[in-house]
């Protein structure tokens, strides 16, 4: 078989889907359609073919989106794939419609609902309608959490029997191994990995940290990730204050996880937060939002702590509660998280479940 994969960026595809792609390559040829990037080189060396396809990930320009749709139509015509797999909203929608029109079997992956589904309004109605068009003839639609799956069923975007619920993208337990828990030198080192933006709960996190510092709690915050909104001035001030350490985007986050005592992700919405899985697999306690896409990674009070979404006071209380724990309790909490990852989120099992859903 020839399998065509449509995605919107190289980093996400390589970091979270490479194991699946390697499995697909054992019995199939694989063509990748997405913007070219440095992270694709290992996949190309493994045998994938690349079609460099620009995708405006966040824009809503109709002309740009129409151009993407037409490009997908041309790719389908020239490549003649036996199966198409799509990831993220624009490949899902425009790739899905293109596959439906061309009568090519396709499978879509809903890796999160994004901003469009957070509030009722014209944008949500438009995206819902587009998704209905795109997924009507899909072979299977994969979801990373039960809430997203139910929303698509309730909105009559896709029939329940066409859906398949996965435990996120899973986590590679060999790549993310348990690292020795760091000693407590009087400072609790919290870690955040993700885009510095409002919907990741960054405002609540900064407010909680400021309050912890005012209350005399000895703690610091390491932040890894691109800055997509204008937080530069605020972050520069926090760095001058001495409690924030900003490291920008990091290709390998494991050394930073190893140095941390606790990972914090107070996100507003997620498909399945891979950073929660990676840090838990590394033996680190996780503080995250009590929402689908985040809470699945944590056994509350055992492997981490849950806080209310968009609630800096709830986050502050969770972080303070953790800061008050002794070394042994923190360490055991991290090891409980690792066990949870082994039992539920093992990447090998997720890949197996995906291949079964694809019937390849």
N, C-alpha and C positions, 0 to 999 in steps of 0.2 A: 504493500500500500504506500501511497504518497500522502503524507500528513502535512498540512499547511497550518502554521500557528500565527495568529494575528495578535500583536501586543502593542503597547504604547511606549515602552522604554526598556533598555537593555539591563539596567540594574535589577529591576523587579523580576524580570524573566530569568536571569541567571541565578540570583540569590534564592528564589523560591521555587523554580520549576526545573532546574537543571537535572535533578535526579529523574524526574518524569521523562524529560527529553532524552536522556541517556538510555532509559528503558525502551522508549519508542524506537530509537535508532537500532536496536538489536534486531528488529524484524521489519522495519519500515524505513523509507527515505523521509527526511524531515526538512521542510522549507520554512524559514522564519521571515515574517514580514513585519518590520518595525524600524524605527530610526536606528541607524548604525551607531555603535558605541563600543568602547574598549572592553566592556564586560562580555561581549559576544565572542571574543577570540577563542576561548576554550571550547565553546559549542561548535564553532566553525571547524576547529581542528578535529573535533570528534566526528565530523561528517555532515553537519547541517549546511544547507545553502541559505544565503541571506539575500533578501530583496529589501534594499534600503527604502523605507516608507516613512516619510515625515508624518507625525501625528501631533496636532495641537492639543495637548492633554487637557488644558483648562479653558481654552477659548470657546466661545459660542458663536463664532462667525459662520453663518449659513453657507457662504461661498466656499470657505475652507473645508467645512464638513462635506459639502457636495463633492468637492474635489477628491476627498478621501474615499468617499463612496465609489466614485468613478474609477479610482485607482484600484480599489478592491475588485471591482468588476473585471478590469483588465487582467489583474493577477490571476483570478479564477479562470479566465478564458485561456491564458497562456500556460499556466501550470497544470490545469486539469487535475486537481487533488481528489483523492478518494474520501478524505475527511478533513474538515477544518475545525480547529480549536481556537476559541477567542477568549481574550482576557481584557478586563477593564471596560469602561462604559462605551467609548467610541468604537473600538473594535467589535464589542458585543453587538452594538446597534447597527452600525453601517456595514460591518462584516456579516452580521446575521441576515440583514435584508438582502445583501448581495448574494449570499449563499442560497437564500430562499428563492430568489428570482432565477438563479442558475441551476436550482434543483440539485445542489451539492450537499451531502450530509454534513451537519455541523453540530458542535457542542460548545455551549457558552459557559463561562465561569463568572459568577457574581461574587467578586472579591470585596464587596462593600457597596452600600447604596449611595455614598457621597452626599454632598450638600443638597442636591436637588430633592431628596426625599425627606429632609429634615423638617420642612415646613410646608403646609398646604398652600397652593397657589398655582399660577399658570405654568411655572417651570416644572413642578412636579407632574402636573397633568400632561404636559408635553412629553416629558421623559417617559412617563407611564405608557402613553400612546405609542411612542417610538419603540419601546421595549416589546409591547404587544405585537407590533408588526415584525420585529426582528426575531422573536422567539417562537412564533406560531408554528414553524415547521422544524424546530430544533430537535435533534435526536435525544439530547439530554441537557439539562441545565444544572450545573453544580453550584452549591451554596456552601459558605463557610460558617454560617451560624443559623440556628433554627428560626430566629426572628426574621431575618432577611428572607428566608424561604417562605415563611408564612405570609409575609407582606405580598410577595409576588403571587402566591396562591389566592389570597383574599382579593387582590386587585384584578384577578383573572388575567394576569399577564402570561402565566404558564400553568398547565394542569399539574396537579400533584404527582401523578404517575410519571411525569417526565422529569421530575426533580430528583436530585441525589445530594444528600447532605454529607459533607466531608468534615473532618476535624481540622479545618483551616487548610493551610498548605503543609502542615506538619512541621517538625523540626528535625534536622539531621543530628542525631545523638552522638555521632562520631566526631562531627565538626565542632559541636558545642558540648564539650565534655565538662565534667565538674572540675572547677578550679578551686584550689585551696582557699578557704574562707579567710579574708584578711583580719588581722588582729584589730582590736578597737583601741586606737591611740588617743582617745578622748574626743575624736571627731567622727560623727556618722557621715559617711560619704554616700549621698544619694546620686542616682544616675538617671538621666532622661536621654533616650535615643529616638529621634524622629524629626520631622519638619517643625521648625519653630513657627507655629501658627496657632491662631485662636482655637480652632476645632480640635487640636490635640490637647487642649486644656492647659496651655502654657501660662495663661493669665492666672488661673487658679493655683498653678504650681508656684509661680513667682510670689503670689500673695501669701501662700502657706509658708514659703521659705522666709519671707520678710517677718512674718509673725513668729516663726520659730526662733529667728535670730533676736528679735525684740525680747522674747521670753527667756533668753539666755541659753537656748539649746545649742550645743556645739555641733554644727553640721555644715556641710558644703554640698554644692550641686554641680555635677559635671553634665554638660549638654553637648550632645553629638547630633549633627544634622544640619541641613541647609536651612537658611533663614528666608522663608517665603513671604513674610509680612514685615512691616517696619518696626522691628523690636531692637534695632541696632543701638539706639541711644540709651534705652533702658538697660540693655545687657551690658553696655560699656560701664554704666554706673554701678551695676551689681558686681562687675569684675573689680572695679576700684574699691568697692566695699569689702571685697575679699572672700565672698562666699560662693560666687559663680565662676566656673571655669568653662569657657566655650572653646570647643575643639573643631568646630565645623564638621563637614562631612568626612567620615572615616570609612575606608574600604573594609577594614577589619576591626570590628568593635570588641573582639574578645579580650584584648589587653585592658580595655576600660571596664568591661564587666568584671574582670578578675580583681581589679582594684576597688570595686564598689562594695558597699554593704547591702544596698537595696535598690531595686529598679522601680521607678515611678512613672506611670502613664495614666494621667487623668483625662483620657480622650472622651470626646462627645459621642463619637460613633466609629465603629470599625467593622470590617468584614470578619477578620480574625487577626488580632494584633500579633504579628510575627515576633516583634521585639519582646513581648511578654513571654513567648514560648522559648526564645533563645536564652533569655536571662534565667528563666526557671530551669532550663536544661543545664545551665552552667552552675547551678546550685545557689542561685541568689533569690532571696525573698522578693515578692512583687507586690507593690501597692498599685491598684488600678481601679477604674470605674466599674460600678455595679451595673454593667450593661452587657447585652449580648455582643460577642466579639472581643470582650475583655475578660469578663468574669469566668469564662470557661477555663481559663489558664490558672485560676487560683482556687484553692480550697481555703475559704475564708477562716482566718485565725489559725490555720495549720501551715499552709505554704506561703501565705501572704495575707494582705488585708484589702478589703473592698471599701470604696468610698462612693458617695453620691456624685452623680454627674453634674457638672457646672456648679459645684459647691465647694468653695475654698475652705470653709470651716470644717466640713466633713473630711476633706483631704488633710488639713492641718492636724486634726485629731488622730487620723491614721498614722501620719508621719511622726507625730509626737509619741504615740503609743509604741511605734517601732523603735524610736530613738531611746526609749526607756528600757528596752529589752537587753538582757545581758548577752555575752558572746555565745554561750552554748545554745540559748533559745534561738538566736538569729541563725546560727549554723544549722540547727535541726530543721528550722523553717525552710531554709534553702534546700536541704536534702529531701525534704518532703515534696518540694516543687519538682525536683529532678525525678523522683519516683512517679509523680503524676504525669510528667511528660513521657516517661517510658511506657506507662500503662495506656495512655490515651492518644498522644500526639506524635508517636514515632513516625518519621517521614516515610519509612519503608512501607508501613501499613497504609498510609494515605496514598502513596503511589499505587499500591496494589488495588485499593478501592477505586481509584481513578481509572485505572486500566480496565477494571471490571465494568465500571459505568460506561466507558467508551466502547466496550466489547471489541477490543483489539488485542 
